Amino acid sequence: MENLQTIVLGGGCFWCLEAVFDRMEGVTSVESGYMGGHVDNPTYRQVCNGDTGHVEVVRVTFDPGKVSFKEILDVFFAIHDPTTLNRQGDDMGAQYRSVIFYASEEQQREAKKKIDELTAARTWPNPIVTSLEPASKFFIAEDYHQEYFANNGSQPYCQFVVAPKVKKFEQKFGEKLKA
């Protein structure tokens, strides 16, 4: 277990990303939290108000012997729209922006390469706006945000926003589902 790697990703509401990556083979943990702001220990309300500069993120810990960083990026780019600045669906504000907080120069290079490949392939009609930033201090979100979809799957937001992303992951990446 000493060879685990971590990446912090922002792509809209952290509940969506967490629900997907929780199901991915090789991912050992997913924690919802905040990164990139200027306030220590921000609260969900502060982040949602856009007062702190933080992004809703997930910290994904994975075993590169079971899942590659490239595969993590493949899923990340498939389950959110990386072309909408400071927005995912009805979630608007810089706290929902598309961002990869890389933990190493290698992760930065691989993420840039992935963005360049997607751009060259014209995967989306609009340009990718996902930013690449060095990881900074991670603040774990309040307990009730952890495993939110697993614990609140019947709530309307989960049914209409989170569940379709989980379904898309399961359909597109079925071979990467945890057994």
DODOBA-634596 format. One record per residue (C-alpha): x, y, z. Coordinates in Angstrom, 2 decimals. Example, Ala and Ser with C-alpha at 12.3 -4.5 7.8 and 13.67 -1.06 7.14 Angstrom:
2
- 12.30	-4.50	7.80
- 13.67	-1.06	7.14
***
This chain:
179
- 0.00	0.00	0.00
- 3.01	2.33	0.16
- 2.88	3.00	-3.60
- -0.48	4.79	-3.50
- -0.88	8.08	-5.35
- -3.26	10.96	-4.78
- -4.87	13.46	-7.14
- -7.31	16.24	-6.29
- -10.01	16.96	-8.86
- -12.70	19.60	-9.16
- -15.49	19.18	-11.68
- -18.71	20.51	-10.23
- -20.36	19.27	-7.08
- -18.05	16.96	-5.15
- -20.91	14.52	-4.52
- -20.88	13.55	-8.22
- -17.16	12.94	-8.45
- -17.05	11.05	-5.17
- -19.92	8.74	-6.19
- -18.16	7.82	-9.43
- -14.63	7.36	-8.14
- -15.90	5.33	-5.16
- -16.94	2.70	-7.72
- -13.66	2.61	-9.65
- -11.35	-0.38	-9.39
- -7.96	0.59	-7.96
- -9.28	3.62	-6.08
- -8.68	3.09	-2.38
- -10.38	6.20	-1.00
- -12.27	9.30	-2.09
- -12.73	12.27	0.21
- -14.83	15.34	-0.50
- -13.28	18.64	0.45
- -12.07	22.07	-0.55
- -8.85	23.35	-2.12
- -7.44	26.46	-3.73
- -8.80	29.18	-1.50
- -7.52	31.77	0.93
- -9.38	30.86	4.15
- -8.30	28.18	6.61
- -10.91	25.54	7.45
- -13.68	26.87	5.22
- -17.24	25.73	5.77
- -19.55	24.45	3.06
- -21.68	27.60	3.36
- -18.61	29.86	2.92
- -17.46	27.89	-0.13
- -20.95	27.85	-1.66
- -21.20	31.62	-1.18
- -17.99	31.98	-3.18
- -16.32	33.92	-0.37
- -13.21	31.77	0.08
- -11.83	31.08	-3.39
- -12.02	27.33	-2.74
- -13.21	24.70	-5.19
- -15.37	21.73	-4.25
- -12.98	18.84	-4.88
- -12.39	15.17	-4.27
- -9.08	13.76	-3.12
- -8.74	10.45	-4.94
- -6.21	7.97	-3.59
- -5.43	5.13	-5.97
- -3.14	2.18	-6.52
- -1.25	2.78	-9.80
- -0.66	-0.97	-9.99
- -4.43	-1.39	-10.51
- -5.48	1.85	-12.20
- -3.32	4.36	-14.02
- -3.40	8.12	-13.60
- -4.41	8.28	-17.27
- -7.45	6.10	-16.52
- -8.40	8.39	-13.63
- -8.21	11.33	-16.08
- -10.25	9.43	-18.70
- -13.08	9.03	-16.19
- -12.76	12.59	-14.89
- -13.12	14.09	-18.37
- -15.97	11.73	-19.28
- -18.20	12.54	-16.31
- -18.15	16.34	-16.32
- -18.13	19.12	-18.89
- -14.60	20.59	-18.93
- -15.67	23.36	-21.33
- -17.94	25.40	-19.06
- -16.12	28.05	-17.05
- -17.14	28.08	-13.38
- -20.17	25.93	-14.02
- -21.47	22.37	-14.13
- -25.13	22.20	-15.10
- -27.12	24.37	-12.68
- -24.18	24.62	-10.25
- -22.60	28.01	-10.95
- -19.63	29.78	-9.42
- -15.86	29.41	-9.26
- -16.32	26.76	-6.54
- -17.60	24.41	-9.28
- -14.83	25.02	-11.80
- -13.01	22.27	-13.64
- -9.53	21.89	-12.17
- -6.81	19.33	-11.64
- -4.69	20.02	-8.57
- -1.62	17.95	-9.44
- 0.66	16.42	-6.83
- 3.77	16.10	-9.02
- 5.34	17.38	-12.22
- 4.59	13.99	-13.78
- 0.87	14.39	-13.01
- 0.98	17.91	-14.44
- 2.61	16.65	-17.67
- 0.15	13.77	-18.02
- -2.85	16.03	-17.38
- -1.64	18.59	-19.93
- -1.06	15.79	-22.44
- -4.61	14.50	-21.87
- -6.09	17.98	-22.37
- -4.02	18.41	-25.55
- -5.22	15.02	-26.86
- -8.87	15.82	-26.14
- -8.48	19.23	-27.77
- -6.84	17.74	-30.88
- -9.61	15.12	-31.10
- -12.24	17.87	-30.85
- -14.05	15.83	-28.23
- -16.20	18.87	-27.38
- -17.30	21.72	-29.65
- -15.99	24.30	-27.15
- -12.46	24.69	-25.74
- -11.46	22.88	-22.56
- -11.17	25.32	-19.64
- -9.89	22.84	-17.03
- -7.07	24.50	-15.15
- -3.94	22.75	-13.95
- -2.73	23.97	-10.58
- -0.29	22.67	-8.00
- -2.04	21.03	-5.06
- -2.34	23.24	-2.01
- -3.78	22.57	1.43
- -6.75	20.19	1.33
- -9.57	20.84	3.76
- -11.87	17.87	4.26
- -15.56	18.70	3.93
- -18.00	18.25	6.76
- -18.87	14.65	7.67
- -22.33	14.76	6.08
- -20.72	15.35	2.65
- -18.68	12.14	2.80
- -20.33	9.24	0.94
- -23.22	11.61	0.25
- -24.70	9.71	-2.69
- -24.36	6.36	-0.90
- -26.22	7.77	2.10
- -28.73	10.04	0.31
- -29.29	8.43	-3.09
- -33.04	8.94	-3.04
- -32.83	12.73	-2.65
- -33.88	14.67	-5.78
- -30.42	16.20	-6.45
- -28.87	12.76	-6.23
- -31.51	11.26	-8.53
- -31.35	13.99	-11.18
- -27.68	15.01	-11.09
- -25.48	12.42	-9.39
- -27.18	9.19	-10.53
- -26.88	9.98	-14.28
- -23.12	10.54	-13.88
- -22.78	7.26	-12.01
- -24.79	5.50	-14.72
- -22.64	7.08	-17.46
- -19.50	5.85	-15.69
- -20.93	2.34	-15.31
- -21.92	2.20	-18.99
- -18.76	3.71	-20.43
- -16.24	2.20	-18.00
- -17.94	-1.02	-16.89
- -14.65	-2.91	-16.98
- -13.27	-0.49	-14.36
- -16.03	-1.14	-11.80
- -15.01	-2.54	-8.44
- -15.98	-6.18	-8.12
***
